[in-house]
Amino acid sequence: MDEERFTRLKDQIVKRIGDLRELGQKLKIRSPAKLLAAARGKIEGATLELAKTALAYETSKQVLAPKYRSTGKSAAEGPNQRLQADLIDFSQNTKTKSRFALLISDVYTREVRAKPLPNKTPSAVNEATQELIPELVDGKQDYSITTDKGREWSNLDAAIPGQAIHREKQSMNDISVLDRAMQTLKKDMAGDVADGSASNWVEALPEAVEAHNSRPHAAVYGPPEKVEENGVQDFKVLQSNAQKFLFNRNAQQRKKNALSEAGAFRAPTKNRRSFEPQYGNVQMLGARKRDDPPDKVRNTGTGQFLLKEVQAVPRGSIDAAGRLTDKNLPRKIRLQERAKDLEAYISDIGGQIQLNSLERTLRRGGVDDLYKTMRKNNITIKGFLKLYSDIFKVNRGLVTLRLAQADPPPQPEPAVQDPEPDTEAFRALPLLQRLRITDARAAARREARARVNRERLGGLPSAYGVRPS
């Protein structure tokens, strides 16, 4: 009796899930809560868990799900331990000699330091960094500093002590503390210029930095410059950061458990429109390596992804069958004329060029600064050639043109076949024509026999070295 009841309940649950799945597909619903609301009065016994199960394998729900939004907290173990740095760019909208400003912030105290720069070369950035950081960290040597991946930071390791660590940001919010401080400083500088107390941002910057460090901040329970001096304030900040670390750890552990249970995931795409796929194809979860950081995951190949950005999906999920729009079409139309320029260049030099030679030519400004146009449109040289695969062909490092194929030459009319011997048509021919046909057929038979003999004896060694043909 118990087994029969269990089977009956199982069949009922399976039927409800199937009915919910059909309803979701009919009404184009990808949210379990909305599917449950739509099922009220239509599917008896529907629950939120059944709705989640019904939509778990829906490809559209997975690829069109909203991308990850950061819920983590920026935290530090103590003062002078975690720094963030970035540049304020005024190069396009001011007339001052200084075009940039280096800004460095302490994550724990929220205290900032800034200095105007004439340019953003690595040497200029390093010189300003060596001046600002020691003052900010009170001479501490073992700290970490996080920046973006700009070229201005390419030689930062030479400007910081050997015990310090330079990290590049991996996601959008990795330097969020500094970004918030930068926004405040810009508003304060704009206010000074509007009030007339400063004529430009260079004059307004020092007072804006001083005001930022001196006024109370809710994140640090008082002025940033007083955190290390006020024991009560320091304790509150330490307690707050401990809670943030615990929050981050729990969130990371939940995501890791969900991913391990699912066994597969989808990585985010770069699409920004809501109707474009927000996540890519299904990838199986790979094994971790000894040196992997806790916030990274691997697929079964060589790919690495941020744990917080991937979407865990059940094993057996399938890739999207298609997409509504062609993401490359606008770019392809926009760069069509430049593709024709490159086609004309390759045609003029013979119709082909080595890929590495083409890269050198373009990087040096060839083809009317085509490389500069590619960088503005965020496309590589190989990506450009692949985008116009109907014009260019790359094979084993050689770039050639897919020229239009010429019309094939007209086929010759089939020759009139000679009549077979011993037929009425053959006997009706003149004597000379009959002799020509007979001699031609005899010569063809002799050639066929000789070819057979050559093929049969071709593998045997010859007493004269080379057997005459």
PLY file of the C-alpha trace (Angstrom):
ply
format ascii 1.0
element vertex 469
property float x
property float y
property float z
element edge 468
property int vertex1
property int vertex2
end_header
0.00 0.00 0.00
2.82 2.42 0.88
4.60 1.68 -2.39
1.43 2.29 -4.39
0.85 5.58 -2.56
4.45 6.66 -3.17
4.14 5.87 -6.88
0.87 7.77 -7.11
2.35 10.85 -5.40
5.42 10.72 -7.61
3.28 10.61 -10.75
1.25 13.55 -9.48
4.38 15.64 -8.85
5.84 14.77 -12.26
2.56 15.76 -13.91
2.43 19.07 -12.04
6.00 19.89 -13.08
5.14 19.05 -16.68
2.02 21.20 -16.57
3.99 24.09 -15.05
6.64 23.77 -17.75
4.01 23.85 -20.51
2.33 26.86 -18.90
5.64 28.68 -18.64
6.45 28.02 -22.29
2.98 29.12 -23.38
3.04 32.38 -21.40
6.81 33.02 -21.93
7.42 33.07 -18.17
11.00 32.66 -16.88
10.43 33.64 -13.23
9.33 30.92 -10.75
7.31 33.44 -8.70
5.42 34.68 -11.77
4.88 31.11 -12.96
3.37 30.21 -9.59
1.08 33.25 -9.76
-0.05 32.27 -13.26
-0.68 28.66 -12.14
-3.12 29.57 -9.36
-6.51 28.17 -10.19
-5.10 26.26 -13.19
-2.70 23.69 -11.75
-3.74 22.11 -8.47
-0.98 21.66 -5.88
1.52 23.98 -7.58
4.25 25.32 -5.27
7.23 27.62 -5.65
9.65 24.70 -5.47
7.82 22.89 -8.26
7.90 26.09 -10.33
11.66 26.34 -9.82
12.09 22.72 -10.86
9.92 23.25 -13.95
12.09 26.17 -15.12
15.47 24.76 -14.06
16.36 23.40 -17.51
14.80 26.21 -19.56
17.55 27.57 -21.80
15.89 30.97 -22.19
15.66 31.40 -18.41
19.36 30.65 -18.05
20.83 32.74 -20.88
18.52 35.74 -20.35
18.88 35.84 -16.57
20.10 39.21 -15.23
23.85 39.38 -14.79
25.47 39.21 -11.39
25.11 42.35 -9.31
27.75 42.85 -6.67
26.53 42.29 -3.13
29.97 41.97 -1.55
31.47 44.39 0.93
34.81 46.16 0.61
36.80 45.34 3.73
40.34 45.44 5.13
42.07 43.82 8.09
43.39 47.10 9.43
44.76 50.52 8.47
47.58 50.79 5.90
47.02 47.26 4.59
44.74 47.50 1.55
45.03 50.43 -0.87
43.22 51.28 -4.09
44.55 53.60 -6.80
43.25 55.14 -10.01
43.60 58.24 -12.18
41.14 61.10 -12.55
41.11 61.98 -16.26
40.69 65.66 -17.12
42.60 65.44 -20.41
39.56 65.98 -22.66
37.71 68.74 -20.85
40.18 71.14 -19.20
42.90 73.53 -20.41
45.34 73.14 -17.51
48.86 71.82 -17.97
48.10 69.01 -15.58
45.75 66.62 -17.35
45.41 63.80 -14.81
45.37 63.29 -11.06
46.61 60.26 -9.15
44.21 59.23 -6.37
45.04 56.63 -3.68
42.68 55.50 -0.91
43.02 53.36 2.23
40.13 50.87 2.29
40.07 50.63 6.10
40.22 54.33 7.04
38.79 55.77 3.76
41.59 58.36 3.85
42.79 59.57 0.43
45.84 61.22 -1.14
45.97 62.91 -4.56
48.42 64.66 -6.85
48.04 66.30 -10.31
50.02 64.75 -13.19
51.01 66.20 -16.59
50.48 62.82 -18.27
49.79 59.20 -17.38
53.02 57.56 -18.46
54.25 54.80 -16.13
57.22 56.91 -15.08
55.03 59.88 -14.06
52.61 57.61 -12.21
55.42 55.81 -10.40
57.05 59.06 -9.28
53.78 60.32 -7.78
53.08 56.91 -6.22
56.45 56.90 -4.44
55.55 60.29 -2.97
51.96 59.61 -1.86
51.95 56.03 -0.56
54.63 56.35 2.17
52.74 59.35 3.58
49.42 57.47 3.50
50.64 54.20 5.08
53.06 55.80 7.59
56.08 54.06 6.06
54.54 50.55 6.14
56.19 48.19 3.65
53.85 45.17 3.44
50.59 46.34 1.93
48.54 45.49 -1.16
47.42 47.98 -3.79
44.69 47.32 -6.36
44.45 49.16 -9.67
42.74 48.69 -13.00
44.51 47.09 -15.97
45.61 50.32 -17.63
49.09 50.64 -19.13
49.95 53.41 -16.68
50.26 50.72 -13.99
52.43 48.37 -16.06
55.60 49.20 -14.08
54.08 49.87 -10.66
56.05 47.03 -9.05
59.18 49.14 -9.46
57.64 51.95 -7.38
56.49 49.92 -4.36
58.52 47.97 -1.78
59.39 44.34 -2.36
57.02 43.24 0.44
54.07 45.06 -1.17
51.72 43.37 -3.65
50.19 44.91 -6.77
46.84 43.41 -7.81
44.83 44.17 -10.92
41.07 44.37 -10.54
39.13 41.39 -11.86
35.58 42.75 -11.69
33.83 46.10 -11.85
33.64 46.78 -8.09
37.18 45.82 -7.06
38.14 49.47 -6.50
34.67 50.69 -5.49
35.92 52.48 -2.35
38.18 54.65 -4.49
35.48 55.20 -7.12
33.14 56.55 -4.44
35.83 58.85 -3.08
36.61 60.05 -6.63
32.96 60.95 -7.20
32.89 62.98 -3.97
36.12 64.80 -4.80
34.88 65.74 -8.27
31.70 67.23 -6.79
33.68 69.15 -4.19
36.05 70.53 -6.83
33.12 71.50 -9.05
31.56 73.27 -6.08
34.73 75.27 -5.39
34.99 76.34 -9.03
31.29 77.27 -9.08
31.66 79.32 -5.89
34.74 81.10 -7.22
37.12 79.87 -4.53
39.20 78.07 -7.19
39.69 78.82 -10.88
40.32 75.25 -12.00
40.49 71.69 -10.73
44.22 71.83 -9.99
43.66 74.62 -7.45
40.56 72.92 -6.02
42.09 69.44 -5.58
44.15 69.98 -2.36
41.24 71.56 -0.46
38.83 68.86 -1.68
41.18 66.12 -0.42
41.65 67.86 2.94
37.90 68.30 3.38
37.28 64.65 2.47
39.71 63.43 5.12
38.47 65.82 7.80
34.68 65.48 7.68
32.79 62.55 9.21
32.03 59.48 7.07
29.31 57.01 7.97
31.46 54.06 6.82
34.17 54.82 9.43
32.03 56.43 12.17
33.85 59.74 11.94
36.59 61.56 10.01
38.94 59.21 8.08
42.04 60.97 9.38
41.02 60.24 12.99
40.48 56.47 12.68
43.98 55.53 13.82
44.00 58.17 16.59
40.58 57.48 18.16
40.48 54.06 19.82
36.68 53.86 19.99
36.30 54.79 16.34
39.02 52.32 15.36
37.24 49.51 17.26
33.93 50.25 15.55
35.61 50.24 12.13
37.39 46.97 12.96
34.12 45.40 14.08
32.38 46.57 10.91
35.12 45.13 8.68
34.96 41.80 10.51
31.22 41.61 9.77
31.92 42.43 6.12
34.53 39.66 5.84
32.06 37.19 7.36
29.32 38.29 4.94
31.64 37.88 1.96
32.81 34.45 3.10
29.26 33.15 3.60
28.14 34.46 0.21
31.15 32.86 -1.48
30.53 29.54 0.27
26.85 29.50 -0.77
27.80 30.13 -4.39
30.51 27.46 -4.26
28.09 24.87 -2.82
25.45 25.66 -5.43
28.00 25.32 -8.22
29.36 22.03 -6.89
25.84 20.62 -6.60
24.86 21.75 -10.12
28.08 20.51 -11.77
27.88 22.99 -14.67
27.79 26.73 -15.20
27.42 29.53 -17.73
29.91 32.40 -17.90
28.65 35.98 -18.46
28.82 37.57 -21.90
29.65 41.18 -22.77
26.17 41.89 -24.13
24.44 44.89 -22.58
20.94 44.81 -24.08
18.42 42.88 -21.99
17.14 40.84 -24.97
20.64 39.64 -25.84
22.10 36.53 -24.15
23.56 37.56 -20.80
25.26 34.18 -20.33
27.11 31.93 -22.77
27.16 28.22 -23.47
27.06 25.50 -20.82
30.47 24.53 -19.39
31.18 21.59 -17.14
32.79 22.36 -13.79
36.45 21.35 -13.72
38.74 20.32 -10.89
40.51 22.98 -8.85
44.29 23.24 -8.85
46.47 23.73 -5.80
47.34 27.36 -6.50
43.85 28.48 -7.54
42.45 31.39 -5.49
39.12 30.77 -3.71
37.24 33.20 -5.96
38.07 31.42 -9.24
36.48 28.38 -10.91
37.65 26.28 -13.84
35.93 24.45 -16.64
37.12 21.10 -17.94
39.44 22.91 -20.36
41.77 25.81 -19.62
39.21 28.52 -18.88
39.12 30.37 -15.55
36.20 32.51 -14.35
35.24 34.55 -11.31
33.08 32.47 -8.98
30.76 35.38 -8.19
30.00 36.09 -11.87
29.13 32.61 -13.19
25.63 31.12 -13.10
25.28 27.58 -11.79
23.06 25.44 -14.06
22.05 21.76 -13.81
23.94 19.12 -15.74
22.09 18.37 -18.94
21.31 22.01 -19.74
21.69 22.79 -23.43
23.16 25.70 -25.37
20.94 28.38 -26.88
19.64 27.42 -30.32
20.08 30.97 -31.64
19.87 34.65 -30.81
17.51 37.44 -31.79
20.13 39.75 -33.30
23.55 39.47 -34.93
25.96 41.17 -32.52
28.62 41.64 -35.23
26.36 43.23 -37.84
26.53 46.88 -36.64
30.30 46.71 -36.30
30.61 45.02 -39.68
28.60 47.76 -41.37
30.53 50.48 -39.55
33.95 49.16 -40.57
33.04 48.07 -44.10
34.98 50.90 -45.76
38.11 50.13 -43.72
37.86 46.48 -44.78
37.86 47.63 -48.40
40.99 49.70 -47.68
42.77 46.64 -46.34
41.56 44.56 -49.27
43.00 47.11 -51.71
46.31 47.16 -49.82
46.69 43.36 -49.90
45.63 43.29 -53.56
48.30 45.88 -54.47
51.11 43.82 -52.88
50.21 40.62 -54.68
47.05 39.35 -53.02
48.66 37.76 -49.95
50.75 38.66 -46.89
52.05 36.90 -43.80
49.90 37.59 -40.73
52.85 38.75 -38.59
53.98 41.11 -41.38
50.47 42.53 -41.61
50.37 43.08 -37.84
53.69 44.97 -37.95
52.46 47.13 -40.82
49.21 48.01 -39.09
50.83 48.71 -35.72
53.15 51.18 -37.46
50.19 53.15 -38.80
49.85 51.51 -42.20
46.62 51.41 -44.23
45.57 54.88 -43.02
45.91 54.12 -39.30
43.61 51.10 -39.50
45.01 49.72 -36.24
43.91 52.87 -34.41
40.39 52.39 -35.76
40.43 48.77 -34.60
41.39 49.79 -31.07
38.61 52.38 -30.94
36.14 49.67 -31.91
37.63 47.16 -29.43
38.58 44.56 -32.05
41.85 42.74 -32.67
43.55 42.26 -36.03
42.59 38.57 -36.09
39.07 39.48 -35.04
38.86 42.02 -37.88
39.95 39.43 -40.45
37.47 36.92 -39.00
34.67 39.50 -39.08
35.20 39.89 -42.83
35.81 36.23 -43.59
34.00 36.72 -46.88
36.90 38.96 -48.00
39.95 37.59 -46.15
41.16 34.06 -45.60
43.77 33.14 -42.97
45.47 29.78 -43.36
48.67 28.78 -41.52
49.65 32.38 -40.87
49.05 33.55 -44.46
46.38 36.16 -45.23
44.91 35.93 -48.73
41.92 37.44 -50.50
38.82 35.51 -51.38
38.64 36.89 -54.91
35.50 36.39 -56.95
35.71 33.18 -58.93
35.76 33.64 -62.70
33.00 32.03 -64.73
34.06 28.53 -65.78
34.99 28.19 -69.46
32.26 26.76 -71.64
32.38 23.00 -71.96
33.35 21.76 -75.41
30.65 20.04 -77.35
30.94 16.27 -77.08
32.75 14.72 -80.02
30.79 12.53 -82.37
31.49 8.89 -81.52
32.78 6.66 -84.30
30.39 3.81 -85.13
31.26 0.35 -83.86
32.75 -2.12 -86.42
30.50 -4.73 -88.00
27.54 -2.40 -87.95
25.53 -0.99 -90.84
26.77 2.54 -90.05
30.42 1.36 -90.09
30.05 -0.46 -93.40
28.43 2.61 -94.93
31.55 4.73 -94.32
34.20 5.27 -97.01
37.13 2.79 -97.02
39.77 5.32 -95.81
37.63 6.36 -92.83
37.02 2.69 -91.91
40.80 2.04 -91.96
41.46 5.09 -89.74
38.94 3.89 -87.18
40.35 0.37 -87.18
43.95 1.58 -86.76
42.96 3.94 -83.93
41.18 1.17 -82.03
44.18 -1.17 -82.43
46.56 1.51 -81.12
44.30 2.12 -78.12
44.29 -1.63 -77.30
48.12 -1.77 -77.48
48.46 1.25 -75.17
46.05 -0.30 -72.67
48.05 -3.57 -72.58
51.34 -1.67 -72.14
49.88 0.38 -69.28
48.73 -2.79 -67.51
52.22 -4.32 -67.86
53.90 -1.19 -66.50
51.62 -1.15 -63.47
52.22 -4.86 -62.83
56.02 -4.67 -63.14
56.48 -1.26 -61.55
57.34 -2.69 -58.09
59.95 -5.21 -59.36
63.68 -4.32 -59.27
65.37 -3.81 -62.61
68.71 -5.30 -63.59
69.56 -2.06 -65.39
68.73 0.32 -62.56
65.93 2.18 -64.25
63.52 0.16 -66.34
62.71 1.88 -69.62
59.08 2.87 -69.90
0 1
1 2
2 3
3 4
4 5
5 6
6 7
7 8
8 9
9 10
10 11
11 12
12 13
13 14
14 15
15 16
16 17
17 18
18 19
19 20
20 21
21 22
22 23
23 24
24 25
25 26
26 27
27 28
28 29
29 30
30 31
31 32
32 33
33 34
34 35
35 36
36 37
37 38
38 39
39 40
40 41
41 42
42 43
43 44
44 45
45 46
46 47
47 48
48 49
49 50
50 51
51 52
52 53
53 54
54 55
55 56
56 57
57 58
58 59
59 60
60 61
61 62
62 63
63 64
64 65
65 66
66 67
67 68
68 69
69 70
70 71
71 72
72 73
73 74
74 75
75 76
76 77
77 78
78 79
79 80
80 81
81 82
82 83
83 84
84 85
85 86
86 87
87 88
88 89
89 90
90 91
91 92
92 93
93 94
94 95
95 96
96 97
97 98
98 99
99 100
100 101
101 102
102 103
103 104
104 105
105 106
106 107
107 108
108 109
109 110
110 111
111 112
112 113
113 114
114 115
115 116
116 117
117 118
118 119
119 120
120 121
121 122
122 123
123 124
124 125
125 126
126 127
127 128
128 129
129 130
130 131
131 132
132 133
133 134
134 135
135 136
136 137
137 138
138 139
139 140
140 141
141 142
142 143
143 144
144 145
145 146
146 147
147 148
148 149
149 150
150 151
151 152
152 153
153 154
154 155
155 156
156 157
157 158
158 159
159 160
160 161
161 162
162 163
163 164
164 165
165 166
166 167
167 168
168 169
169 170
170 171
171 172
172 173
173 174
174 175
175 176
176 177
177 178
178 179
179 180
180 181
181 182
182 183
183 184
184 185
185 186
186 187
187 188
188 189
189 190
190 191
191 192
192 193
193 194
194 195
195 196
196 197
197 198
198 199
199 200
200 201
201 202
202 203
203 204
204 205
205 206
206 207
207 208
208 209
209 210
210 211
211 212
212 213
213 214
214 215
215 216
216 217
217 218
218 219
219 220
220 221
221 222
222 223
223 224
224 225
225 226
226 227
227 228
228 229
229 230
230 231
231 232
232 233
233 234
234 235
235 236
236 237
237 238
238 239
239 240
240 241
241 242
242 243
243 244
244 245
245 246
246 247
247 248
248 249
249 250
250 251
251 252
252 253
253 254
254 255
255 256
256 257
257 258
258 259
259 260
260 261
261 262
262 263
263 264
264 265
265 266
266 267
267 268
268 269
269 270
270 271
271 272
272 273
273 274
274 275
275 276
276 277
277 278
278 279
279 280
280 281
281 282
282 283
283 284
284 285
285 286
286 287
287 288
288 289
289 290
290 291
291 292
292 293
293 294
294 295
295 296
296 297
297 298
298 299
299 300
300 301
301 302
302 303
303 304
304 305
305 306
306 307
307 308
308 309
309 310
310 311
311 312
312 313
313 314
314 315
315 316
316 317
317 318
318 319
319 320
320 321
321 322
322 323
323 324
324 325
325 326
326 327
327 328
328 329
329 330
330 331
331 332
332 333
333 334
334 335
335 336
336 337
337 338
338 339
339 340
340 341
341 342
342 343
343 344
344 345
345 346
346 347
347 348
348 349
349 350
350 351
351 352
352 353
353 354
354 355
355 356
356 357
357 358
358 359
359 360
360 361
361 362
362 363
363 364
364 365
365 366
366 367
367 368
368 369
369 370
370 371
371 372
372 373
373 374
374 375
375 376
376 377
377 378
378 379
379 380
380 381
381 382
382 383
383 384
384 385
385 386
386 387
387 388
388 389
389 390
390 391
391 392
392 393
393 394
394 395
395 396
396 397
397 398
398 399
399 400
400 401
401 402
402 403
403 404
404 405
405 406
406 407
407 408
408 409
409 410
410 411
411 412
412 413
413 414
414 415
415 416
416 417
417 418
418 419
419 420
420 421
421 422
422 423
423 424
424 425
425 426
426 427
427 428
428 429
429 430
430 431
431 432
432 433
433 434
434 435
435 436
436 437
437 438
438 439
439 440
440 441
441 442
442 443
443 444
444 445
445 446
446 447
447 448
448 449
449 450
450 451
451 452
452 453
453 454
454 455
455 456
456 457
457 458
458 459
459 460
460 461
461 462
462 463
463 464
464 465
465 466
466 467
467 468
